[in-house]
Amino acid sequence: METIGAYEAKTHLPKLLERVIKGERITITKHGVPVAVLQPPESLRKAEPKQIIAELRNFRAKHCLNGLSIREMIEEGRP
């Protein structure tokens, strides 16, 4: 994680935001003391593929279709 001074952060905010969008975390300091962290929100953070697969398997284990196919559900109008 990079550290940047408050004045420089103010001056280069658009560039810093572009870096944050790409997943970087940047600490902003004032007189050498950390005062803020720029980081992407949870929804924009990239998850590891293994974590996503594990979550999908967990979801499938808890939810069953009770013998229905996805096609049958679509024809019934279920999402």
mmJSON file of the N, C-alpha and C atoms, coordinates in Angstrom:
{"data_MODEL":{"atom_site":{
"group_PDB":["ATOM","ATOM","ATOM","ATOM","ATOM","ATOM","ATOM","ATOM","ATOM","ATOM","ATOM","ATOM","ATOM","ATOM","ATOM","ATOM","ATOM","ATOM","ATOM","ATOM","ATOM","ATOM","ATOM","ATOM","ATOM","ATOM","ATOM","ATOM","ATOM","ATOM","ATOM","ATOM","ATOM","ATOM","ATOM","ATOM","ATOM","ATOM","ATOM","ATOM","ATOM","ATOM","ATOM","ATOM","ATOM","ATOM","ATOM","ATOM","ATOM","ATOM","ATOM","ATOM","ATOM","ATOM","ATOM","ATOM","ATOM","ATOM","ATOM","ATOM","ATOM","ATOM","ATOM","ATOM","ATOM","ATOM","ATOM","ATOM","ATOM","ATOM","ATOM","ATOM","ATOM","ATOM","ATOM","ATOM","ATOM","ATOM","ATOM","ATOM","ATOM","ATOM","ATOM","ATOM","ATOM","ATOM","ATOM","ATOM","ATOM","ATOM","ATOM","ATOM","ATOM","ATOM","ATOM","ATOM","ATOM","ATOM","ATOM","ATOM","ATOM","ATOM","ATOM","ATOM","ATOM","ATOM","ATOM","ATOM","ATOM","ATOM","ATOM","ATOM","ATOM","ATOM","ATOM","ATOM","ATOM","ATOM","ATOM","ATOM","ATOM","ATOM","ATOM","ATOM","ATOM","ATOM","ATOM","ATOM","ATOM","ATOM","ATOM","ATOM","ATOM","ATOM","ATOM","ATOM","ATOM","ATOM","ATOM","ATOM","ATOM","ATOM","ATOM","ATOM","ATOM","ATOM","ATOM","ATOM","ATOM","ATOM","ATOM","ATOM","ATOM","ATOM","ATOM","ATOM","ATOM","ATOM","ATOM","ATOM","ATOM","ATOM","ATOM","ATOM","ATOM","ATOM","ATOM","ATOM","ATOM","ATOM","ATOM","ATOM","ATOM","ATOM","ATOM","ATOM","ATOM","ATOM","ATOM","ATOM","ATOM","ATOM","ATOM","ATOM","ATOM","ATOM","ATOM","ATOM","ATOM","ATOM","ATOM","ATOM","ATOM","ATOM","ATOM","ATOM","ATOM","ATOM","ATOM","ATOM","ATOM","ATOM","ATOM","ATOM","ATOM","ATOM","ATOM","ATOM","ATOM","ATOM","ATOM","ATOM","ATOM","ATOM","ATOM","ATOM","ATOM","ATOM","ATOM","ATOM","ATOM","ATOM","ATOM","ATOM","ATOM","ATOM","ATOM","ATOM","ATOM","ATOM","ATOM","ATOM","ATOM","ATOM","ATOM","ATOM","ATOM"],
"id":[1,2,3,4,5,6,7,8,9,10,11,12,13,14,15,16,17,18,19,20,21,22,23,24,25,26,27,28,29,30,31,32,33,34,35,36,37,38,39,40,41,42,43,44,45,46,47,48,49,50,51,52,53,54,55,56,57,58,59,60,61,62,63,64,65,66,67,68,69,70,71,72,73,74,75,76,77,78,79,80,81,82,83,84,85,86,87,88,89,90,91,92,93,94,95,96,97,98,99,100,101,102,103,104,105,106,107,108,109,110,111,112,113,114,115,116,117,118,119,120,121,122,123,124,125,126,127,128,129,130,131,132,133,134,135,136,137,138,139,140,141,142,143,144,145,146,147,148,149,150,151,152,153,154,155,156,157,158,159,160,161,162,163,164,165,166,167,168,169,170,171,172,173,174,175,176,177,178,179,180,181,182,183,184,185,186,187,188,189,190,191,192,193,194,195,196,197,198,199,200,201,202,203,204,205,206,207,208,209,210,211,212,213,214,215,216,217,218,219,220,221,222,223,224,225,226,227,228,229,230,231,232,233,234,235,236,237],
"type_symbol":["N","C","C","N","C","C","N","C","C","N","C","C","N","C","C","N","C","C","N","C","C","N","C","C","N","C","C","N","C","C","N","C","C","N","C","C","N","C","C","N","C","C","N","C","C","N","C","C","N","C","C","N","C","C","N","C","C","N","C","C","N","C","C","N","C","C","N","C","C","N","C","C","N","C","C","N","C","C","N","C","C","N","C","C","N","C","C","N","C","C","N","C","C","N","C","C","N","C","C","N","C","C","N","C","C","N","C","C","N","C","C","N","C","C","N","C","C","N","C","C","N","C","C","N","C","C","N","C","C","N","C","C","N","C","C","N","C","C","N","C","C","N","C","C","N","C","C","N","C","C","N","C","C","N","C","C","N","C","C","N","C","C","N","C","C","N","C","C","N","C","C","N","C","C","N","C","C","N","C","C","N","C","C","N","C","C","N","C","C","N","C","C","N","C","C","N","C","C","N","C","C","N","C","C","N","C","C","N","C","C","N","C","C","N","C","C","N","C","C","N","C","C","N","C","C","N","C","C","N","C","C","N","C","C","N","C","C"],
"label_atom_id":["N","CA","C","N","CA","C","N","CA","C","N","CA","C","N","CA","C","N","CA","C","N","CA","C","N","CA","C","N","CA","C","N","CA","C","N","CA","C","N","CA","C","N","CA","C","N","CA","C","N","CA","C","N","CA","C","N","CA","C","N","CA","C","N","CA","C","N","CA","C","N","CA","C","N","CA","C","N","CA","C","N","CA","C","N","CA","C","N","CA","C","N","CA","C","N","CA","C","N","CA","C","N","CA","C","N","CA","C","N","CA","C","N","CA","C","N","CA","C","N","CA","C","N","CA","C","N","CA","C","N","CA","C","N","CA","C","N","CA","C","N","CA","C","N","CA","C","N","CA","C","N","CA","C","N","CA","C","N","CA","C","N","CA","C","N","CA","C","N","CA","C","N","CA","C","N","CA","C","N","CA","C","N","CA","C","N","CA","C","N","CA","C","N","CA","C","N","CA","C","N","CA","C","N","CA","C","N","CA","C","N","CA","C","N","CA","C","N","CA","C","N","CA","C","N","CA","C","N","CA","C","N","CA","C","N","CA","C","N","CA","C","N","CA","C","N","CA","C","N","CA","C","N","CA","C","N","CA","C","N","CA","C","N","CA","C","N","CA","C","N","CA","C","N","CA","C"],
"label_alt_id":[null,null,null,null,null,null,null,null,null,null,null,null,null,null,null,null,null,null,null,null,null,null,null,null,null,null,null,null,null,null,null,null,null,null,null,null,null,null,null,null,null,null,null,null,null,null,null,null,null,null,null,null,null,null,null,null,null,null,null,null,null,null,null,null,null,null,null,null,null,null,null,null,null,null,null,null,null,null,null,null,null,null,null,null,null,null,null,null,null,null,null,null,null,null,null,null,null,null,null,null,null,null,null,null,null,null,null,null,null,null,null,null,null,null,null,null,null,null,null,null,null,null,null,null,null,null,null,null,null,null,null,null,null,null,null,null,null,null,null,null,null,null,null,null,null,null,null,null,null,null,null,null,null,null,null,null,null,null,null,null,null,null,null,null,null,null,null,null,null,null,null,null,null,null,null,null,null,null,null,null,null,null,null,null,null,null,null,null,null,null,null,null,null,null,null,null,null,null,null,null,null,null,null,null,null,null,null,null,null,null,null,null,null,null,null,null,null,null,null,null,null,null,null,null,null,null,null,null,null,null,null,null,null,null,null,null,null],
"label_comp_id":["MET","MET","MET","GLU","GLU","GLU","THR","THR","THR","ILE","ILE","ILE","GLY","GLY","GLY","ALA","ALA","ALA","TYR","TYR","TYR","GLU","GLU","GLU","ALA","ALA","ALA","LYS","LYS","LYS","THR","THR","THR","HIS","HIS","HIS","LEU","LEU","LEU","PRO","PRO","PRO","LYS","LYS","LYS","LEU","LEU","LEU","LEU","LEU","LEU","GLU","GLU","GLU","ARG","ARG","ARG","VAL","VAL","VAL","ILE","ILE","ILE","LYS","LYS","LYS","GLY","GLY","GLY","GLU","GLU","GLU","ARG","ARG","ARG","ILE","ILE","ILE","THR","THR","THR","ILE","ILE","ILE","THR","THR","THR","LYS","LYS","LYS","HIS","HIS","HIS","GLY","GLY","GLY","VAL","VAL","VAL","PRO","PRO","PRO","VAL","VAL","VAL","ALA","ALA","ALA","VAL","VAL","VAL","LEU","LEU","LEU","GLN","GLN","GLN","PRO","PRO","PRO","PRO","PRO","PRO","GLU","GLU","GLU","SER","SER","SER","LEU","LEU","LEU","ARG","ARG","ARG","LYS","LYS","LYS","ALA","ALA","ALA","GLU","GLU","GLU","PRO","PRO","PRO","LYS","LYS","LYS","GLN","GLN","GLN","ILE","ILE","ILE","ILE","ILE","ILE","ALA","ALA","ALA","GLU","GLU","GLU","LEU","LEU","LEU","ARG","ARG","ARG","ASN","ASN","ASN","PHE","PHE","PHE","ARG","ARG","ARG","ALA","ALA","ALA","LYS","LYS","LYS","HIS","HIS","HIS","CYS","CYS","CYS","LEU","LEU","LEU","ASN","ASN","ASN","GLY","GLY","GLY","LEU","LEU","LEU","SER","SER","SER","ILE","ILE","ILE","ARG","ARG","ARG","GLU","GLU","GLU","MET","MET","MET","ILE","ILE","ILE","GLU","GLU","GLU","GLU","GLU","GLU","GLY","GLY","GLY","ARG","ARG","ARG","PRO","PRO","PRO"],
"label_asym_id":["A","A","A","A","A","A","A","A","A","A","A","A","A","A","A","A","A","A","A","A","A","A","A","A","A","A","A","A","A","A","A","A","A","A","A","A","A","A","A","A","A","A","A","A","A","A","A","A","A","A","A","A","A","A","A","A","A","A","A","A","A","A","A","A","A","A","A","A","A","A","A","A","A","A","A","A","A","A","A","A","A","A","A","A","A","A","A","A","A","A","A","A","A","A","A","A","A","A","A","A","A","A","A","A","A","A","A","A","A","A","A","A","A","A","A","A","A","A","A","A","A","A","A","A","A","A","A","A","A","A","A","A","A","A","A","A","A","A","A","A","A","A","A","A","A","A","A","A","A","A","A","A","A","A","A","A","A","A","A","A","A","A","A","A","A","A","A","A","A","A","A","A","A","A","A","A","A","A","A","A","A","A","A","A","A","A","A","A","A","A","A","A","A","A","A","A","A","A","A","A","A","A","A","A","A","A","A","A","A","A","A","A","A","A","A","A","A","A","A","A","A","A","A","A","A","A","A","A","A","A","A","A","A","A","A","A","A"],
"label_entity_id":["1","1","1","1","1","1","1","1","1","1","1","1","1","1","1","1","1","1","1","1","1","1","1","1","1","1","1","1","1","1","1","1","1","1","1","1","1","1","1","1","1","1","1","1","1","1","1","1","1","1","1","1","1","1","1","1","1","1","1","1","1","1","1","1","1","1","1","1","1","1","1","1","1","1","1","1","1","1","1","1","1","1","1","1","1","1","1","1","1","1","1","1","1","1","1","1","1","1","1","1","1","1","1","1","1","1","1","1","1","1","1","1","1","1","1","1","1","1","1","1","1","1","1","1","1","1","1","1","1","1","1","1","1","1","1","1","1","1","1","1","1","1","1","1","1","1","1","1","1","1","1","1","1","1","1","1","1","1","1","1","1","1","1","1","1","1","1","1","1","1","1","1","1","1","1","1","1","1","1","1","1","1","1","1","1","1","1","1","1","1","1","1","1","1","1","1","1","1","1","1","1","1","1","1","1","1","1","1","1","1","1","1","1","1","1","1","1","1","1","1","1","1","1","1","1","1","1","1","1","1","1","1","1","1","1","1","1"],
"label_seq_id":[1,1,1,2,2,2,3,3,3,4,4,4,5,5,5,6,6,6,7,7,7,8,8,8,9,9,9,10,10,10,11,11,11,12,12,12,13,13,13,14,14,14,15,15,15,16,16,16,17,17,17,18,18,18,19,19,19,20,20,20,21,21,21,22,22,22,23,23,23,24,24,24,25,25,25,26,26,26,27,27,27,28,28,28,29,29,29,30,30,30,31,31,31,32,32,32,33,33,33,34,34,34,35,35,35,36,36,36,37,37,37,38,38,38,39,39,39,40,40,40,41,41,41,42,42,42,43,43,43,44,44,44,45,45,45,46,46,46,47,47,47,48,48,48,49,49,49,50,50,50,51,51,51,52,52,52,53,53,53,54,54,54,55,55,55,56,56,56,57,57,57,58,58,58,59,59,59,60,60,60,61,61,61,62,62,62,63,63,63,64,64,64,65,65,65,66,66,66,67,67,67,68,68,68,69,69,69,70,70,70,71,71,71,72,72,72,73,73,73,74,74,74,75,75,75,76,76,76,77,77,77,78,78,78,79,79,79],
"pdbx_PDB_ins_code":[null,null,null,null,null,null,null,null,null,null,null,null,null,null,null,null,null,null,null,null,null,null,null,null,null,null,null,null,null,null,null,null,null,null,null,null,null,null,null,null,null,null,null,null,null,null,null,null,null,null,null,null,null,null,null,null,null,null,null,null,null,null,null,null,null,null,null,null,null,null,null,null,null,null,null,null,null,null,null,null,null,null,null,null,null,null,null,null,null,null,null,null,null,null,null,null,null,null,null,null,null,null,null,null,null,null,null,null,null,null,null,null,null,null,null,null,null,null,null,null,null,null,null,null,null,null,null,null,null,null,null,null,null,null,null,null,null,null,null,null,null,null,null,null,null,null,null,null,null,null,null,null,null,null,null,null,null,null,null,null,null,null,null,null,null,null,null,null,null,null,null,null,null,null,null,null,null,null,null,null,null,null,null,null,null,null,null,null,null,null,null,null,null,null,null,null,null,null,null,null,null,null,null,null,null,null,null,null,null,null,null,null,null,null,null,null,null,null,null,null,null,null,null,null,null,null,null,null,null,null,null,null,null,null,null,null,null],
"Cartn_x":[0.86,0.0,0.901,0.583,1.374,0.891,1.799,1.479,1.724,0.789,0.891,0.443,1.069,0.712,-0.624,-1.283,-2.603,-2.582,-1.553,-1.49,-1.366,-0.49,-0.32,-1.592,-2.268,-3.518,-4.568,-4.653,-5.608,-5.282,-3.999,-3.563,-3.804,-3.633,-3.708,-4.879,-5.952,-7.07,-7.629,-7.876,-8.414,-7.514,-6.214,-5.29,-5.315,-5.396,-5.457,-6.735,-7.843,-9.101,-9.043,-8.382,-8.222,-7.429,-6.419,-5.621,-6.449,-7.284,-8.138,-9.149,-9.691,-10.632,-9.983,-8.693,-7.968,-7.617,-7.983,-7.79,-6.718,-6.031,-4.976,-5.568,-4.803,-5.13,-4.054,-4.459,-3.531,-3.823,-2.78,-2.915,-2.56,-3.408,-3.159,-2.685,-1.586,-1.019,-1.076,-1.057,-0.966,0.164,1.22,2.427,2.986,2.907,3.465,2.582,1.405,0.497,-0.643,-0.902,-2.006,-3.348,-4.118,-5.425,-6.571,-6.258,-7.313,-6.717,-7.599,-7.203,-8.188,-7.655,-8.482,-8.435,-9.606,-9.661,-10.989,-11.039,-12.305,-13.342,-14.612,-15.651,-15.686,-16.298,-16.352,-16.876,-17.878,-18.487,-17.536,-16.515,-15.581,-14.314,-14.116,-12.915,-13.008,-11.902,-11.861,-11.709,-12.587,-12.52,-11.706,-11.115,-10.351,-11.319,-10.976,-11.86,-12.178,-11.201,-11.457,-12.515,-12.489,-13.476,-14.865,-14.964,-16.255,-16.822,-15.983,-16.435,-16.928,-16.205,-16.628,-17.972,-18.175,-19.447,-20.596,-20.34,-21.368,-21.734,-20.728,-20.999,-21.789,-21.455,-22.184,-23.635,-23.849,-25.201,-26.004,-25.38,-26.075,-26.428,-25.57,-25.842,-27.056,-27.294,-28.401,-29.708,-29.652,-30.838,-31.017,-32.17,-32.43,-33.666,-33.794,-34.894,-36.071,-35.962,-37.038,-37.491,-36.559,-36.878,-37.211,-37.337,-37.643,-36.375,-36.532,-35.412,-35.493,-34.41,-34.415,-35.408,-35.494,-36.442,-37.871,-38.231,-39.582,-39.861,-38.869,-39.059,-39.253,-38.498,-38.653,-40.059,-40.519,-41.851,-42.953,-42.706,-43.675,-43.614,-42.553,-42.401,-41.644,-40.944,-40.123,-38.771,-38.243,-36.883,-35.836],
"Cartn_y":[-1.175,0.0,1.231,2.137,3.369,4.425,5.263,6.38,7.676,8.622,9.89,11.015,12.168,13.325,13.921,14.6,15.177,16.195,17.039,18.057,17.387,16.407,15.703,14.944,14.373,13.658,14.609,15.802,16.802,17.195,17.379,17.815,16.746,15.482,14.382,13.437,13.919,13.06,12.258,12.848,12.032,10.846,11.051,9.959,8.905,9.352,8.409,7.572,8.204,7.465,6.41,6.721,5.726,4.523,4.771,3.674,2.853,3.528,2.832,1.952,2.451,1.658,0.36,0.407,-0.789,-1.714,-1.33,-2.212,-1.802,-0.698,-0.269,0.351,0.279,0.975,2.022,3.224,4.331,4.995,5.119,5.795,7.258,8.136,9.574,10.014,10.769,11.232,12.749,13.239,14.674,14.843,15.51,15.67,14.313,13.343,12.017,11.075,11.538,10.708,10.233,8.919,8.432,8.985,9.544,10.1,9.473,8.81,8.213,7.137,6.269,5.237,5.271,5.394,5.293,3.832,3.217,1.829,1.594,0.605,0.34,-0.206,0.075,-0.499,-2.014,-2.694,-4.156,-4.671,-4.004,-4.486,-4.435,-3.601,-3.507,-4.327,-4.832,-5.617,-6.937,-7.332,-8.589,-9.74,-10.705,-11.877,-12.97,-13.804,-14.92,-15.93,-16.491,-17.489,-18.666,-19.131,-20.247,-19.874,-18.626,-18.165,-18.119,-17.641,-17.565,-18.957,-19.889,-21.261,-21.886,-21.666,-22.203,-21.617,-20.33,-19.694,-20.244,-20.469,-21.053,-22.465,-23.262,-24.628,-24.598,-23.693,-23.555,-23.157,-22.23,-21.805,-22.972,-23.73,-24.872,-25.931,-26.109,-27.112,-26.727,-25.448,-24.98,-24.783,-24.718,-24.444,-25.554,-26.221,-27.26,-26.859,-27.46,-27.13,-28.085,-29.042,-30.009,-30.68,-31.088,-31.824,-30.957,-29.66,-28.779,-28.481,-28.332,-27.889,-26.373,-25.78,-24.333,-23.976,-24.804,-24.564,-24.532,-25.48,-25.512,-24.255,-23.816,-22.607,-21.388,-21.32,-20.191,-20.21,-21.399,-21.496,-21.144,-21.394,-21.024,-19.528,-18.865,-17.447,-17.15,-18.15,-17.924,-17.374,-16.472,-15.974,-16.995],
"Cartn_z":[0.0,0.0,0.0,-0.88,-1.003,-0.012,0.414,1.298,0.537,0.694,-0.032,0.896,0.779,1.598,1.184,2.117,1.874,0.733,0.687,-0.368,-1.734,-1.833,-3.104,-3.475,-2.483,-2.742,-3.313,-2.733,-3.215,-4.655,-4.922,-6.243,-7.312,-6.948,-7.927,-7.674,-7.083,-6.721,-7.897,-9.065,-10.164,-10.529,-10.542,-10.852,-9.751,-8.509,-7.396,-7.46,-7.801,-7.907,-9.007,-10.107,-11.172,-10.661,-9.867,-9.305,-8.317,-7.537,-6.578,-7.309,-8.411,-9.203,-9.658,-9.919,-10.364,-9.205,-7.98,-6.842,-5.855,-6.077,-5.162,-3.899,-2.82,-1.568,-1.34,-0.992,-0.811,0.539,1.358,2.652,2.472,2.986,2.933,4.316,4.323,5.588,5.675,6.908,7.167,8.173,7.749,8.568,8.994,8.067,8.32,9.118,9.524,10.314,9.411,9.309,8.482,8.962,8.02,8.37,7.577,6.461,5.638,4.746,4.283,3.327,2.172,0.962,-0.246,-0.681,-0.804,-1.243,-1.942,-2.826,-3.508,-2.525,-2.777,-1.914,-2.092,-1.154,-1.192,-2.528,-3.09,-4.331,-5.52,-5.479,-6.59,-6.398,-5.221,-4.98,-5.72,-6.289,-7.028,-6.048,-6.166,-5.306,-6.003,-5.212,-5.732,-6.351,-7.517,-8.14,-7.218,-6.441,-5.523,-4.494,-4.027,-3.052,-3.677,-4.898,-5.586,-5.807,-6.239,-6.474,-5.174,-4.092,-2.794,-2.372,-2.592,-2.243,-3.094,-4.377,-5.248,-4.795,-4.462,-3.988,-2.69,-1.801,-0.547,-0.813,-1.726,-2.08,-2.64,-3.563,-4.174,-3.139,-2.139,-1.109,-0.258,-0.107,0.732,-0.04,-1.356,-2.159,-3.193,-3.137,-4.139,-4.944,-6.104,-7.009,-6.851,-5.933,-5.692,-6.975,-7.795,-9.014,-10.215,-10.036,-11.168,-11.957,-13.253,-14.071,-14.206,-14.588,-14.8,-15.896,-16.941,-18.04,-17.507,-16.63,-16.065,-15.238,-14.493,-13.702,-14.59,-15.677,-16.616,-17.206,-17.591,-18.196,-17.193,-15.91,-14.867,-14.549,-14.978,-14.703,-13.431,-12.898,-11.697,-12.104,-11.296,-11.598,-11.208],
"occupancy":[1.0,1.0,1.0,1.0,1.0,1.0,1.0,1.0,1.0,1.0,1.0,1.0,1.0,1.0,1.0,1.0,1.0,1.0,1.0,1.0,1.0,1.0,1.0,1.0,1.0,1.0,1.0,1.0,1.0,1.0,1.0,1.0,1.0,1.0,1.0,1.0,1.0,1.0,1.0,1.0,1.0,1.0,1.0,1.0,1.0,1.0,1.0,1.0,1.0,1.0,1.0,1.0,1.0,1.0,1.0,1.0,1.0,1.0,1.0,1.0,1.0,1.0,1.0,1.0,1.0,1.0,1.0,1.0,1.0,1.0,1.0,1.0,1.0,1.0,1.0,1.0,1.0,1.0,1.0,1.0,1.0,1.0,1.0,1.0,1.0,1.0,1.0,1.0,1.0,1.0,1.0,1.0,1.0,1.0,1.0,1.0,1.0,1.0,1.0,1.0,1.0,1.0,1.0,1.0,1.0,1.0,1.0,1.0,1.0,1.0,1.0,1.0,1.0,1.0,1.0,1.0,1.0,1.0,1.0,1.0,1.0,1.0,1.0,1.0,1.0,1.0,1.0,1.0,1.0,1.0,1.0,1.0,1.0,1.0,1.0,1.0,1.0,1.0,1.0,1.0,1.0,1.0,1.0,1.0,1.0,1.0,1.0,1.0,1.0,1.0,1.0,1.0,1.0,1.0,1.0,1.0,1.0,1.0,1.0,1.0,1.0,1.0,1.0,1.0,1.0,1.0,1.0,1.0,1.0,1.0,1.0,1.0,1.0,1.0,1.0,1.0,1.0,1.0,1.0,1.0,1.0,1.0,1.0,1.0,1.0,1.0,1.0,1.0,1.0,1.0,1.0,1.0,1.0,1.0,1.0,1.0,1.0,1.0,1.0,1.0,1.0,1.0,1.0,1.0,1.0,1.0,1.0,1.0,1.0,1.0,1.0,1.0,1.0,1.0,1.0,1.0,1.0,1.0,1.0,1.0,1.0,1.0,1.0,1.0,1.0,1.0,1.0,1.0,1.0,1.0,1.0,1.0,1.0,1.0,1.0,1.0,1.0],
"B_iso_or_equiv":[0.0,0.0,0.0,0.0,0.0,0.0,0.0,0.0,0.0,0.0,0.0,0.0,0.0,0.0,0.0,0.0,0.0,0.0,0.0,0.0,0.0,0.0,0.0,0.0,0.0,0.0,0.0,0.0,0.0,0.0,0.0,0.0,0.0,0.0,0.0,0.0,0.0,0.0,0.0,0.0,0.0,0.0,0.0,0.0,0.0,0.0,0.0,0.0,0.0,0.0,0.0,0.0,0.0,0.0,0.0,0.0,0.0,0.0,0.0,0.0,0.0,0.0,0.0,0.0,0.0,0.0,0.0,0.0,0.0,0.0,0.0,0.0,0.0,0.0,0.0,0.0,0.0,0.0,0.0,0.0,0.0,0.0,0.0,0.0,0.0,0.0,0.0,0.0,0.0,0.0,0.0,0.0,0.0,0.0,0.0,0.0,0.0,0.0,0.0,0.0,0.0,0.0,0.0,0.0,0.0,0.0,0.0,0.0,0.0,0.0,0.0,0.0,0.0,0.0,0.0,0.0,0.0,0.0,0.0,0.0,0.0,0.0,0.0,0.0,0.0,0.0,0.0,0.0,0.0,0.0,0.0,0.0,0.0,0.0,0.0,0.0,0.0,0.0,0.0,0.0,0.0,0.0,0.0,0.0,0.0,0.0,0.0,0.0,0.0,0.0,0.0,0.0,0.0,0.0,0.0,0.0,0.0,0.0,0.0,0.0,0.0,0.0,0.0,0.0,0.0,0.0,0.0,0.0,0.0,0.0,0.0,0.0,0.0,0.0,0.0,0.0,0.0,0.0,0.0,0.0,0.0,0.0,0.0,0.0,0.0,0.0,0.0,0.0,0.0,0.0,0.0,0.0,0.0,0.0,0.0,0.0,0.0,0.0,0.0,0.0,0.0,0.0,0.0,0.0,0.0,0.0,0.0,0.0,0.0,0.0,0.0,0.0,0.0,0.0,0.0,0.0,0.0,0.0,0.0,0.0,0.0,0.0,0.0,0.0,0.0,0.0,0.0,0.0,0.0,0.0,0.0,0.0,0.0,0.0,0.0,0.0,0.0],
"pdbx_formal_charge":[null,null,null,null,null,null,null,null,null,null,null,null,null,null,null,null,null,null,null,null,null,null,null,null,null,null,null,null,null,null,null,null,null,null,null,null,null,null,null,null,null,null,null,null,null,null,null,null,null,null,null,null,null,null,null,null,null,null,null,null,null,null,null,null,null,null,null,null,null,null,null,null,null,null,null,null,null,null,null,null,null,null,null,null,null,null,null,null,null,null,null,null,null,null,null,null,null,null,null,null,null,null,null,null,null,null,null,null,null,null,null,null,null,null,null,null,null,null,null,null,null,null,null,null,null,null,null,null,null,null,null,null,null,null,null,null,null,null,null,null,null,null,null,null,null,null,null,null,null,null,null,null,null,null,null,null,null,null,null,null,null,null,null,null,null,null,null,null,null,null,null,null,null,null,null,null,null,null,null,null,null,null,null,null,null,null,null,null,null,null,null,null,null,null,null,null,null,null,null,null,null,null,null,null,null,null,null,null,null,null,null,null,null,null,null,null,null,null,null,null,null,null,null,null,null,null,null,null,null,null,null,null,null,null,null,null,null],
"auth_seq_id":[1,1,1,2,2,2,3,3,3,4,4,4,5,5,5,6,6,6,7,7,7,8,8,8,9,9,9,10,10,10,11,11,11,12,12,12,13,13,13,14,14,14,15,15,15,16,16,16,17,17,17,18,18,18,19,19,19,20,20,20,21,21,21,22,22,22,23,23,23,24,24,24,25,25,25,26,26,26,27,27,27,28,28,28,29,29,29,30,30,30,31,31,31,32,32,32,33,33,33,34,34,34,35,35,35,36,36,36,37,37,37,38,38,38,39,39,39,40,40,40,41,41,41,42,42,42,43,43,43,44,44,44,45,45,45,46,46,46,47,47,47,48,48,48,49,49,49,50,50,50,51,51,51,52,52,52,53,53,53,54,54,54,55,55,55,56,56,56,57,57,57,58,58,58,59,59,59,60,60,60,61,61,61,62,62,62,63,63,63,64,64,64,65,65,65,66,66,66,67,67,67,68,68,68,69,69,69,70,70,70,71,71,71,72,72,72,73,73,73,74,74,74,75,75,75,76,76,76,77,77,77,78,78,78,79,79,79],
"auth_comp_id":["MET","MET","MET","GLU","GLU","GLU","THR","THR","THR","ILE","ILE","ILE","GLY","GLY","GLY","ALA","ALA","ALA","TYR","TYR","TYR","GLU","GLU","GLU","ALA","ALA","ALA","LYS","LYS","LYS","THR","THR","THR","HIS","HIS","HIS","LEU","LEU","LEU","PRO","PRO","PRO","LYS","LYS","LYS","LEU","LEU","LEU","LEU","LEU","LEU","GLU","GLU","GLU","ARG","ARG","ARG","VAL","VAL","VAL","ILE","ILE","ILE","LYS","LYS","LYS","GLY","GLY","GLY","GLU","GLU","GLU","ARG","ARG","ARG","ILE","ILE","ILE","THR","THR","THR","ILE","ILE","ILE","THR","THR","THR","LYS","LYS","LYS","HIS","HIS","HIS","GLY","GLY","GLY","VAL","VAL","VAL","PRO","PRO","PRO","VAL","VAL","VAL","ALA","ALA","ALA","VAL","VAL","VAL","LEU","LEU","LEU","GLN","GLN","GLN","PRO","PRO","PRO","PRO","PRO","PRO","GLU","GLU","GLU","SER","SER","SER","LEU","LEU","LEU","ARG","ARG","ARG","LYS","LYS","LYS","ALA","ALA","ALA","GLU","GLU","GLU","PRO","PRO","PRO","LYS","LYS","LYS","GLN","GLN","GLN","ILE","ILE","ILE","ILE","ILE","ILE","ALA","ALA","ALA","GLU","GLU","GLU","LEU","LEU","LEU","ARG","ARG","ARG","ASN","ASN","ASN","PHE","PHE","PHE","ARG","ARG","ARG","ALA","ALA","ALA","LYS","LYS","LYS","HIS","HIS","HIS","CYS","CYS","CYS","LEU","LEU","LEU","ASN","ASN","ASN","GLY","GLY","GLY","LEU","LEU","LEU","SER","SER","SER","ILE","ILE","ILE","ARG","ARG","ARG","GLU","GLU","GLU","MET","MET","MET","ILE","ILE","ILE","GLU","GLU","GLU","GLU","GLU","GLU","GLY","GLY","GLY","ARG","ARG","ARG","PRO","PRO","PRO"],
"auth_asym_id":["A","A","A","A","A","A","A","A","A","A","A","A","A","A","A","A","A","A","A","A","A","A","A","A","A","A","A","A","A","A","A","A","A","A","A","A","A","A","A","A","A","A","A","A","A","A","A","A","A","A","A","A","A","A","A","A","A","A","A","A","A","A","A","A","A","A","A","A","A","A","A","A","A","A","A","A","A","A","A","A","A","A","A","A","A","A","A","A","A","A","A","A","A","A","A","A","A","A","A","A","A","A","A","A","A","A","A","A","A","A","A","A","A","A","A","A","A","A","A","A","A","A","A","A","A","A","A","A","A","A","A","A","A","A","A","A","A","A","A","A","A","A","A","A","A","A","A","A","A","A","A","A","A","A","A","A","A","A","A","A","A","A","A","A","A","A","A","A","A","A","A","A","A","A","A","A","A","A","A","A","A","A","A","A","A","A","A","A","A","A","A","A","A","A","A","A","A","A","A","A","A","A","A","A","A","A","A","A","A","A","A","A","A","A","A","A","A","A","A","A","A","A","A","A","A","A","A","A","A","A","A","A","A","A","A","A","A"],
"auth_atom_id":["N","CA","C","N","CA","C","N","CA","C","N","CA","C","N","CA","C","N","CA","C","N","CA","C","N","CA","C","N","CA","C","N","CA","C","N","CA","C","N","CA","C","N","CA","C","N","CA","C","N","CA","C","N","CA","C","N","CA","C","N","CA","C","N","CA","C","N","CA","C","N","CA","C","N","CA","C","N","CA","C","N","CA","C","N","CA","C","N","CA","C","N","CA","C","N","CA","C","N","CA","C","N","CA","C","N","CA","C","N","CA","C","N","CA","C","N","CA","C","N","CA","C","N","CA","C","N","CA","C","N","CA","C","N","CA","C","N","CA","C","N","CA","C","N","CA","C","N","CA","C","N","CA","C","N","CA","C","N","CA","C","N","CA","C","N","CA","C","N","CA","C","N","CA","C","N","CA","C","N","CA","C","N","CA","C","N","CA","C","N","CA","C","N","CA","C","N","CA","C","N","CA","C","N","CA","C","N","CA","C","N","CA","C","N","CA","C","N","CA","C","N","CA","C","N","CA","C","N","CA","C","N","CA","C","N","CA","C","N","CA","C","N","CA","C","N","CA","C","N","CA","C","N","CA","C","N","CA","C","N","CA","C","N","CA","C","N","CA","C","N","CA","C","N","CA","C"],
"pdbx_PDB_model_num":[1,1,1,1,1,1,1,1,1,1,1,1,1,1,1,1,1,1,1,1,1,1,1,1,1,1,1,1,1,1,1,1,1,1,1,1,1,1,1,1,1,1,1,1,1,1,1,1,1,1,1,1,1,1,1,1,1,1,1,1,1,1,1,1,1,1,1,1,1,1,1,1,1,1,1,1,1,1,1,1,1,1,1,1,1,1,1,1,1,1,1,1,1,1,1,1,1,1,1,1,1,1,1,1,1,1,1,1,1,1,1,1,1,1,1,1,1,1,1,1,1,1,1,1,1,1,1,1,1,1,1,1,1,1,1,1,1,1,1,1,1,1,1,1,1,1,1,1,1,1,1,1,1,1,1,1,1,1,1,1,1,1,1,1,1,1,1,1,1,1,1,1,1,1,1,1,1,1,1,1,1,1,1,1,1,1,1,1,1,1,1,1,1,1,1,1,1,1,1,1,1,1,1,1,1,1,1,1,1,1,1,1,1,1,1,1,1,1,1,1,1,1,1,1,1,1,1,1,1,1,1,1,1,1,1,1,1]
}}}
